[in-house]
Amino acid sequence: MSAPSSKHTPRPVSSKTTYALAAVAVVVVALIIFAVSQWSRGGSDSIRNDGYGPSHDPGVSVAMDSDGAIVLGKPDVARTIDVYEDPLCPACGQLEKLYGQEIAQQVDEGKLAVRYRLVNFLDSKSGSKDYSTRAIAANECVAQAGDGPVYAKFHSLLFTTKQPAEGGSDHNNQDLAAIAKESGAAGDTLKCITTGDRLDSARNHAESAMTALTANSGNRVATPSVFLNGGKIDVNKDDWVQSAAK
């Protein structure tokens, strides 16, 4: 399977912009990708539940599915949203900035779980040319420790205040480990990040996530994309989190 590539000219991205990736062809195991288009939000740009922070209830856990998806939530939650995102995607960062704290409260209250499916099509747009993959590997290192609040804080930082700019410099593995430490991770988790232990699995899991997103979106792939029970959620609506949690 060929590595995903992004064919676009970088431009300033606001909360009104998303990455839409039109799948050009699927030939046996080859997935040939992508073009970029605009997404205009119909809602406001106000931060929902500002001040709540990432999920912090100690009853929240995190685990990895067999396909590499990272699931954050309490046991036996009835509703789980699938969130597809690239660690370098500015619009994914905007989604986290605007709705991340509202999602966190729903997770803490046991009304919603989140299945993060991370992709790496923007590797080539990072200074290191592999930032998205390394950030996914770091996510996996933190997630495999099983501490929900630690993972929630790490994910929030990576997609908000610590997110690198597309086309510029990015975090090396030591930087990513430092962010994990700031989030509460320690010991084996930090070593996992600095040594790149999960790089191969991150590549494989990013490929699996892209395949799933392509299938679910009918070959009109975009990040960020959010699904509930196989149906795509319109994140242009300000109340989409509340609606998903009902």
Phi and psi restraints in degrees (value plus and minus 20) as a CYANA .aco file:
   2 SER   PHI     -92.2   -52.2
   2 SER   PSI     131.7   171.7
   3 ALA   PHI     -92.6   -52.6
   3 ALA   PSI     118.1   158.1
   4 PRO   PHI     -81.3   -41.3
   4 PRO   PSI     122.9   162.9
   5 SER   PHI    -152.1  -112.1
   5 SER   PSI     132.7   172.7
   6 SER   PHI    -131.4   -91.4
   6 SER   PSI     103.0   143.0
   7 LYS   PHI    -130.0   -90.0
   7 LYS   PSI      68.4   108.4
   8 HIS   PHI    -181.1  -141.1
   8 HIS   PSI     142.8   182.8
   9 THR   PHI    -115.5   -75.5
   9 THR   PSI      98.9   138.9
  10 PRO   PHI     -78.1   -38.1
  10 PRO   PSI     119.8   159.8
  11 ARG   PHI    -164.1  -124.1
  11 ARG   PSI     139.6   179.6
  12 PRO   PHI     -74.6   -34.6
  12 PRO   PSI     115.0   155.0
  13 VAL   PHI    -139.5   -99.5
  13 VAL   PSI     110.1   150.1
  14 SER   PHI    -132.9   -92.9
  14 SER   PSI    -192.8  -152.8
  15 SER   PHI     -87.9   -47.9
  15 SER   PSI     -27.0    13.0
  16 LYS   PHI    -113.9   -73.9
  16 LYS   PSI     -11.2    28.8
  17 THR   PHI    -144.1  -104.1
  17 THR   PSI     119.7   159.7
  18 THR   PHI    -156.1  -116.1
  18 THR   PSI     145.8   185.8
  19 TYR   PHI    -113.4   -73.4
  19 TYR   PSI      94.5   134.5
  20 ALA   PHI    -127.8   -87.8
  20 ALA   PSI     106.5   146.5
  21 LEU   PHI    -139.3   -99.3
  21 LEU   PSI      86.3   126.3
  22 ALA   PHI    -103.2   -63.2
  22 ALA   PSI      99.5   139.5
  23 ALA   PHI     -90.3   -50.3
  23 ALA   PSI     106.2   146.2
  24 VAL   PHI    -103.8   -63.8
  24 VAL   PSI     -60.7   -20.7
  25 ALA   PHI    -182.5  -142.5
  25 ALA   PSI     134.0   174.0
  26 VAL   PHI    -146.9  -106.9
  26 VAL   PSI      92.1   132.1
  27 VAL   PHI    -140.9  -100.9
  27 VAL   PSI      88.4   128.4
  28 VAL   PHI      33.4    73.4
  28 VAL   PSI    -122.6   -82.6
  29 VAL   PHI    -129.2   -89.2
  29 VAL   PSI      -9.8    30.2
  30 ALA   PHI    -116.6   -76.6
  30 ALA   PSI     103.8   143.8
  31 LEU   PHI    -131.5   -91.5
  31 LEU   PSI      94.0   134.0
  32 ILE   PHI    -126.0   -86.0
  32 ILE   PSI     107.1   147.1
  33 ILE   PHI    -147.1  -107.1
  33 ILE   PSI     151.9   191.9
  34 PHE   PHI    -190.0  -150.0
  34 PHE   PSI     134.3   174.3
  35 ALA   PHI    -148.5  -108.5
  35 ALA   PSI     142.4   182.4
  36 VAL   PHI    -136.5   -96.5
  36 VAL   PSI     116.9   156.9
  37 SER   PHI    -155.0  -115.0
  37 SER   PSI     159.8   199.8
  38 GLN   PHI    -116.2   -76.2
  38 GLN   PSI     130.6   170.6
  39 TRP   PHI    -148.6  -108.6
  39 TRP   PSI      96.5   136.5
  40 SER   PHI    -118.6   -78.6
  40 SER   PSI      99.1   139.1
  41 ARG   PHI     -94.7   -54.7
  41 ARG   PSI     117.9   157.9
  42 GLY   PHI    -109.6   -69.6
  42 GLY   PSI     -33.5     6.5
  43 GLY   PHI    -114.9   -74.9
  43 GLY   PSI    -190.0  -150.0
  44 SER   PHI    -105.8   -65.8
  44 SER   PSI     151.9   191.9
  45 ASP   PHI    -125.2   -85.2
  45 ASP   PSI       1.4    41.4
  46 SER   PHI     -99.4   -59.4
  46 SER   PSI     125.8   165.8
  47 ILE   PHI    -100.1   -60.1
  47 ILE   PSI     103.6   143.6
  48 ARG   PHI     -99.1   -59.1
  48 ARG   PSI     114.2   154.2
  49 ASN   PHI      36.4    76.4
  49 ASN   PSI      18.0    58.0
  50 ASP   PHI     -77.3   -37.3
  50 ASP   PSI     110.4   150.4
  51 GLY   PHI      84.1   124.1
  51 GLY   PSI     -32.5     7.5
  52 TYR   PHI     -92.8   -52.8
  52 TYR   PSI     -59.5   -19.5
  53 GLY   PHI      65.2   105.2
  53 GLY   PSI    -197.6  -157.6
  54 PRO   PHI     -92.2   -52.2
  54 PRO   PSI     148.5   188.5
  55 SER   PHI     -74.2   -34.2
  55 SER   PSI     112.9   152.9
  56 HIS   PHI    -155.9  -115.9
  56 HIS   PSI     -17.5    22.5
  57 ASP   PHI     -88.5   -48.5
  57 ASP   PSI     107.1   147.1
  58 PRO   PHI     -84.1   -44.1
  58 PRO   PSI     -33.8     6.2
  59 GLY   PHI     -99.9   -59.9
  59 GLY   PSI     -27.1    12.9
  60 VAL   PHI    -102.6   -62.6
  60 VAL   PSI     109.2   149.2
  61 SER   PHI    -136.7   -96.7
  61 SER   PSI     149.0   189.0
  62 VAL   PHI    -155.6  -115.6
  62 VAL   PSI     121.3   161.3
  63 ALA   PHI    -169.6  -129.6
  63 ALA   PSI     141.8   181.8
  64 MET   PHI    -128.3   -88.3
  64 MET   PSI     110.4   150.4
  65 ASP   PHI     -91.7   -51.7
  65 ASP   PSI     147.6   187.6
  66 SER   PHI     -83.5   -43.5
  66 SER   PSI     -44.5    -4.5
  67 ASP   PHI    -112.4   -72.4
  67 ASP   PSI     -12.5    27.5
  68 GLY   PHI      73.5   113.5
  68 GLY   PSI     -25.3    14.7
  69 ALA   PHI     -83.7   -43.7
  69 ALA   PSI     121.9   161.9
  70 ILE   PHI    -124.9   -84.9
  70 ILE   PSI      99.4   139.4
  71 VAL   PHI    -128.1   -88.1
  71 VAL   PSI     102.1   142.1
  72 LEU   PHI    -135.7   -95.7
  72 LEU   PSI     104.8   144.8
  73 GLY   PHI     145.4   185.4
  73 GLY   PSI    -197.6  -157.6
  74 LYS   PHI    -112.4   -72.4
  74 LYS   PSI     140.7   180.7
  75 PRO   PHI     -83.0   -43.0
  75 PRO   PSI     126.3   166.3
  76 ASP   PHI      41.9    81.9
  76 ASP   PSI      11.4    51.4
  77 VAL   PHI     -92.4   -52.4
  77 VAL   PSI     116.2   156.2
  78 ALA   PHI     -96.8   -56.8
  78 ALA   PSI     -48.3    -8.3
  79 ARG   PHI    -146.1  -106.1
  79 ARG   PSI     108.7   148.7
  80 THR   PHI    -148.8  -108.8
  80 THR   PSI     107.4   147.4
  81 ILE   PHI    -117.6   -77.6
  81 ILE   PSI     124.1   164.1
  82 ASP   PHI    -119.8   -79.8
  82 ASP   PSI     102.5   142.5
  83 VAL   PHI    -135.1   -95.1
  83 VAL   PSI      96.7   136.7
  84 TYR   PHI    -119.8   -79.8
  84 TYR   PSI     108.9   148.9
  85 GLU   PHI    -178.6  -138.6
  85 GLU   PSI     135.5   175.5
  86 ASP   PHI    -129.6   -89.6
  86 ASP   PSI     114.0   154.0
  87 PRO   PHI     -78.5   -38.5
  87 PRO   PSI     -41.1    -1.1
  88 LEU   PHI    -118.2   -78.2
  88 LEU   PSI     -27.3    12.7
  89 CYS   PHI     -89.9   -49.9
  89 CYS   PSI      95.4   135.4
  90 PRO   PHI     -81.0   -41.0
  90 PRO   PSI     -57.4   -17.4
  91 ALA   PHI     -87.5   -47.5
  91 ALA   PSI     -51.7   -11.7
  92 CYS   PHI     -85.8   -45.8
  92 CYS   PSI     -58.5   -18.5
  93 GLY   PHI     -83.2   -43.2
  93 GLY   PSI     -58.7   -18.7
  94 GLN   PHI     -86.5   -46.5
  94 GLN   PSI     -58.4   -18.4
  95 LEU   PHI     -81.6   -41.6
  95 LEU   PSI     -64.3   -24.3
  96 GLU   PHI     -83.9   -43.9
  96 GLU   PSI     -61.8   -21.8
  97 LYS   PHI     -82.8   -42.8
  97 LYS   PSI     -64.1   -24.1
  98 LEU   PHI     -99.0   -59.0
  98 LEU   PSI     -57.7   -17.7
  99 TYR   PHI    -140.6  -100.6
  99 TYR   PSI     -27.7    12.3
 100 GLY   PHI     -78.7   -38.7
 100 GLY   PSI     -59.7   -19.7
 101 GLN   PHI     -94.0   -54.0
 101 GLN   PSI     -52.4   -12.4
 102 GLU   PHI     -88.2   -48.2
 102 GLU   PSI     -62.1   -22.1
 103 ILE   PHI     -80.8   -40.8
 103 ILE   PSI     -63.0   -23.0
 104 ALA   PHI     -78.2   -38.2
 104 ALA   PSI     -62.8   -22.8
 105 GLN   PHI     -84.9   -44.9
 105 GLN   PSI     -59.8   -19.8
 106 GLN   PHI     -84.9   -44.9
 106 GLN   PSI     -56.5   -16.5
 107 VAL   PHI     -86.0   -46.0
 107 VAL   PSI     -66.0   -26.0
 108 ASP   PHI     -82.4   -42.4
 108 ASP   PSI     -53.3   -13.3
 109 GLU   PHI    -103.6   -63.6
 109 GLU   PSI     -20.5    19.5
 110 GLY   PHI      55.2    95.2
 110 GLY   PSI      -1.2    38.8
 111 LYS   PHI    -113.9   -73.9
 111 LYS   PSI     -36.4     3.6
 112 LEU   PHI    -172.1  -132.1
 112 LEU   PSI     124.9   164.9
 113 ALA   PHI    -140.7  -100.7
 113 ALA   PSI     138.2   178.2
 114 VAL   PHI    -142.8  -102.8
 114 VAL   PSI     109.6   149.6
 115 ARG   PHI    -128.1   -88.1
 115 ARG   PSI      84.2   124.2
 116 TYR   PHI    -103.7   -63.7
 116 TYR   PSI     105.5   145.5
 117 ARG   PHI    -139.4   -99.4
 117 ARG   PSI      83.9   123.9
 118 LEU   PHI    -115.1   -75.1
 118 LEU   PSI     114.4   154.4
 119 VAL   PHI    -137.4   -97.4
 119 VAL   PSI     147.2   187.2
 120 ASN   PHI    -153.4  -113.4
 120 ASN   PSI      13.5    53.5
 121 PHE   PHI     -88.8   -48.8
 121 PHE   PSI     -35.0     5.0
 122 LEU   PHI    -115.7   -75.7
 122 LEU   PSI      -7.5    32.5
 123 ASP   PHI     -68.8   -28.8
 123 ASP   PSI     -66.2   -26.2
 124 SER   PHI     -88.0   -48.0
 124 SER   PSI     -35.5     4.5
 125 LYS   PHI    -115.0   -75.0
 125 LYS   PSI     -15.9    24.1
 126 SER   PHI    -117.0   -77.0
 126 SER   PSI     136.4   176.4
 127 GLY   PHI     -80.5   -40.5
 127 GLY   PSI     -58.0   -18.0
 128 SER   PHI    -103.6   -63.6
 128 SER   PSI     -31.3     8.7
 129 LYS   PHI      49.8    89.8
 129 LYS   PSI     -12.5    27.5
 130 ASP   PHI    -168.2  -128.2
 130 ASP   PSI       2.3    42.3
 131 TYR   PHI     -80.9   -40.9
 131 TYR   PSI     -66.4   -26.4
 132 SER   PHI     -77.6   -37.6
 132 SER   PSI     -63.8   -23.8
 133 THR   PHI     -84.5   -44.5
 133 THR   PSI     -63.7   -23.7
 134 ARG   PHI     -86.9   -46.9
 134 ARG   PSI     -55.1   -15.1
 135 ALA   PHI     -88.1   -48.1
 135 ALA   PSI     -56.3   -16.3
 136 ILE   PHI     -84.1   -44.1
 136 ILE   PSI     -63.4   -23.4
 137 ALA   PHI     -79.0   -39.0
 137 ALA   PSI     -61.0   -21.0
 138 ALA   PHI     -85.7   -45.7
 138 ALA   PSI     -59.7   -19.7
 139 ASN   PHI     -77.7   -37.7
 139 ASN   PSI     -62.4   -22.4
 140 GLU   PHI     -87.2   -47.2
 140 GLU   PSI     -58.8   -18.8
 141 CYS   PHI     -80.3   -40.3
 141 CYS   PSI     -64.2   -24.2
 142 VAL   PHI     -90.2   -50.2
 142 VAL   PSI     -62.2   -22.2
 143 ALA   PHI     -84.6   -44.6
 143 ALA   PSI     -58.3   -18.3
 144 GLN   PHI     -87.2   -47.2
 144 GLN   PSI     -34.5     5.5
 145 ALA   PHI     -94.9   -54.9
 145 ALA   PSI     -40.3    -0.3
 146 GLY   PHI      67.4   107.4
 146 GLY   PSI     -18.7    21.3
 147 ASP   PHI    -110.1   -70.1
 147 ASP   PSI      86.8   126.8
 148 GLY   PHI     -79.8   -39.8
 148 GLY   PSI     -72.3   -32.3
 149 PRO   PHI     -80.0   -40.0
 149 PRO   PSI     -57.2   -17.2
 150 VAL   PHI     -84.4   -44.4
 150 VAL   PSI     -66.4   -26.4
 151 TYR   PHI     -83.6   -43.6
 151 TYR   PSI     -61.9   -21.9
 152 ALA   PHI     -79.5   -39.5
 152 ALA   PSI     -62.0   -22.0
 153 LYS   PHI     -87.9   -47.9
 153 LYS   PSI     -62.2   -22.2
 154 PHE   PHI     -81.0   -41.0
 154 PHE   PSI     -68.2   -28.2
 155 HIS   PHI     -80.4   -40.4
 155 HIS   PSI     -64.2   -24.2
 156 SER   PHI     -80.7   -40.7
 156 SER   PSI     -66.2   -26.2
 157 LEU   PHI     -82.2   -42.2
 157 LEU   PSI     -64.0   -24.0
 158 LEU   PHI     -82.1   -42.1
 158 LEU   PSI     -49.5    -9.5
 159 PHE   PHI    -121.6   -81.6
 159 PHE   PSI     -19.9    20.1
 160 THR   PHI    -145.4  -105.4
 160 THR   PSI    -120.1   -80.1
 161 THR   PHI     -87.6   -47.6
 161 THR   PSI     -42.6    -2.6
 162 LYS   PHI    -123.2   -83.2
 162 LYS   PSI     -15.0    25.0
 163 GLN   PHI     -93.6   -53.6
 163 GLN   PSI     105.8   145.8
 164 PRO   PHI     -88.6   -48.6
 164 PRO   PSI     139.9   179.9
 165 ALA   PHI    -102.2   -62.2
 165 ALA   PSI     119.7   159.7
 166 GLU   PHI     -80.6   -40.6
 166 GLU   PSI     114.0   154.0
 167 GLY   PHI      65.2   105.2
 167 GLY   PSI     -21.6    18.4
 168 GLY   PHI    -134.0   -94.0
 168 GLY   PSI    -180.2  -140.2
 169 SER   PHI     -92.9   -52.9
 169 SER   PSI     141.8   181.8
 170 ASP   PHI    -160.1  -120.1
 170 ASP   PSI    -192.5  -152.5
 171 HIS   PHI    -106.0   -66.0
 171 HIS   PSI     115.2   155.2
 172 ASN   PHI    -103.3   -63.3
 172 ASN   PSI     159.8   199.8
 173 ASN   PHI     -84.8   -44.8
 173 ASN   PSI     -52.7   -12.7
 174 GLN   PHI     -87.1   -47.1
 174 GLN   PSI     -58.9   -18.9
 175 ASP   PHI     -82.8   -42.8
 175 ASP   PSI     -64.6   -24.6
 176 LEU   PHI     -82.1   -42.1
 176 LEU   PSI     -58.9   -18.9
 177 ALA   PHI     -85.5   -45.5
 177 ALA   PSI     -56.6   -16.6
 178 ALA   PHI     -85.1   -45.1
 178 ALA   PSI     -58.1   -18.1
 179 ILE   PHI     -86.1   -46.1
 179 ILE   PSI     -59.6   -19.6
 180 ALA   PHI     -83.6   -43.6
 180 ALA   PSI     -61.1   -21.1
 181 LYS   PHI     -83.7   -43.7
 181 LYS   PSI     -61.5   -21.5
 182 GLU   PHI     -79.7   -39.7
 182 GLU   PSI     -49.9    -9.9
 183 SER   PHI    -102.1   -62.1
 183 SER   PSI     -30.2     9.8
 184 GLY   PHI      93.0   133.0
 184 GLY   PSI     -19.7    20.3
 185 ALA   PHI     -98.1   -58.1
 185 ALA   PSI     137.4   177.4
 186 ALA   PHI    -176.1  -136.1
 186 ALA   PSI     156.7   196.7
 187 GLY   PHI      34.0    74.0
 187 GLY   PSI    -141.5  -101.5
 188 ASP   PHI     -81.8   -41.8
 188 ASP   PSI     -51.2   -11.2
 189 THR   PHI     -84.0   -44.0
 189 THR   PSI     -65.3   -25.3
 190 LEU   PHI     -85.7   -45.7
 190 LEU   PSI     -59.8   -19.8
 191 LYS   PHI     -83.6   -43.6
 191 LYS   PSI     -60.6   -20.6
 192 CYS   PHI     -76.8   -36.8
 192 CYS   PSI     -59.9   -19.9
 193 ILE   PHI     -93.7   -53.7
 193 ILE   PSI     -69.6   -29.6
 194 THR   PHI     -85.1   -45.1
 194 THR   PSI     -52.7   -12.7
 195 THR   PHI    -108.8   -68.8
 195 THR   PSI     -26.2    13.8
 196 GLY   PHI      48.4    88.4
 196 GLY   PSI      13.7    53.7
 197 ASP   PHI     -77.6   -37.6
 197 ASP   PSI     -51.9   -11.9
 198 ARG   PHI    -127.6   -87.6
 198 ARG   PSI       0.6    40.6
 199 LEU   PHI     -82.2   -42.2
 199 LEU   PSI     -64.9   -24.9
 200 ASP   PHI     -84.6   -44.6
 200 ASP   PSI     -64.2   -24.2
 201 SER   PHI     -86.6   -46.6
 201 SER   PSI     -54.5   -14.5
 202 ALA   PHI     -82.6   -42.6
 202 ALA   PSI     -61.8   -21.8
 203 ARG   PHI     -82.6   -42.6
 203 ARG   PSI     -66.1   -26.1
 204 ASN   PHI     -83.8   -43.8
 204 ASN   PSI     -62.1   -22.1
 205 HIS   PHI     -90.9   -50.9
 205 HIS   PSI     -53.7   -13.7
 206 ALA   PHI     -84.6   -44.6
 206 ALA   PSI     -58.0   -18.0
 207 GLU   PHI     -85.4   -45.4
 207 GLU   PSI     -62.2   -22.2
 208 SER   PHI     -83.3   -43.3
 208 SER   PSI     -60.8   -20.8
 209 ALA   PHI     -85.1   -45.1
 209 ALA   PSI     -59.8   -19.8
 210 MET   PHI     -87.0   -47.0
 210 MET   PSI     -58.8   -18.8
 211 THR   PHI     -82.9   -42.9
 211 THR   PSI     -64.2   -24.2
 212 ALA   PHI     -84.7   -44.7
 212 ALA   PSI     -62.1   -22.1
 213 LEU   PHI     -85.3   -45.3
 213 LEU   PSI     -59.8   -19.8
 214 THR   PHI     -81.5   -41.5
 214 THR   PSI     -64.2   -24.2
 215 ALA   PHI     -86.5   -46.5
 215 ALA   PSI     -64.6   -24.6
 216 ASN   PHI     -89.5   -49.5
 216 ASN   PSI     -47.4    -7.4
 217 SER   PHI    -118.6   -78.6
 217 SER   PSI     -16.3    23.7
 218 GLY   PHI      44.8    84.8
 218 GLY   PSI      20.6    60.6
 219 ASN   PHI      49.2    89.2
 219 ASN   PSI      -8.7    31.3
 220 ARG   PHI    -132.5   -92.5
 220 ARG   PSI      60.9   100.9
 221 VAL   PHI    -102.5   -62.5
 221 VAL   PSI     119.4   159.4
 222 ALA   PHI    -168.2  -128.2
 222 ALA   PSI     125.8   165.8
 223 THR   PHI    -144.5  -104.5
 223 THR   PSI     115.4   155.4
 224 PRO   PHI     -98.9   -58.9
 224 PRO   PSI     127.3   167.3
 225 SER   PHI    -151.8  -111.8
 225 SER   PSI     119.2   159.2
 226 VAL   PHI    -147.0  -107.0
 226 VAL   PSI     112.5   152.5
 227 PHE   PHI    -146.6  -106.6
 227 PHE   PSI     129.7   169.7
 228 LEU   PHI    -153.7  -113.7
 228 LEU   PSI     100.3   140.3
 229 ASN   PHI      33.0    73.0
 229 ASN   PSI      18.4    58.4
 230 GLY   PHI      64.8   104.8
 230 GLY   PSI     -30.2     9.8
 231 GLY   PHI    -118.8   -78.8
 231 GLY   PSI     117.2   157.2
 232 LYS   PHI     -95.7   -55.7
 232 LYS   PSI     114.3   154.3
 233 ILE   PHI    -108.9   -68.9
 233 ILE   PSI     116.8   156.8
 234 ASP   PHI    -102.8   -62.8
 234 ASP   PSI      79.6   119.6
 235 VAL   PHI    -101.0   -61.0
 235 VAL   PSI     -15.0    25.0
 236 ASN   PHI     -93.3   -53.3
 236 ASN   PSI     -38.5     1.5
 237 LYS   PHI    -108.0   -68.0
 237 LYS   PSI     108.4   148.4
 238 ASP   PHI     -80.5   -40.5
 238 ASP   PSI     -48.1    -8.1
 239 ASP   PHI    -117.5   -77.5
 239 ASP   PSI      -1.0    39.0
 240 TRP   PHI     -83.9   -43.9
 240 TRP   PSI     -54.1   -14.1
 241 VAL   PHI     -86.4   -46.4
 241 VAL   PSI     -66.8   -26.8
 242 GLN   PHI     -81.3   -41.3
 242 GLN   PSI     -60.5   -20.5
 243 SER   PHI     -85.4   -45.4
 243 SER   PSI     -59.9   -19.9
 244 ALA   PHI     -86.5   -46.5
 244 ALA   PSI     -50.0   -10.0
 245 ALA   PHI    -104.9   -64.9
 245 ALA   PSI     -27.4    12.6
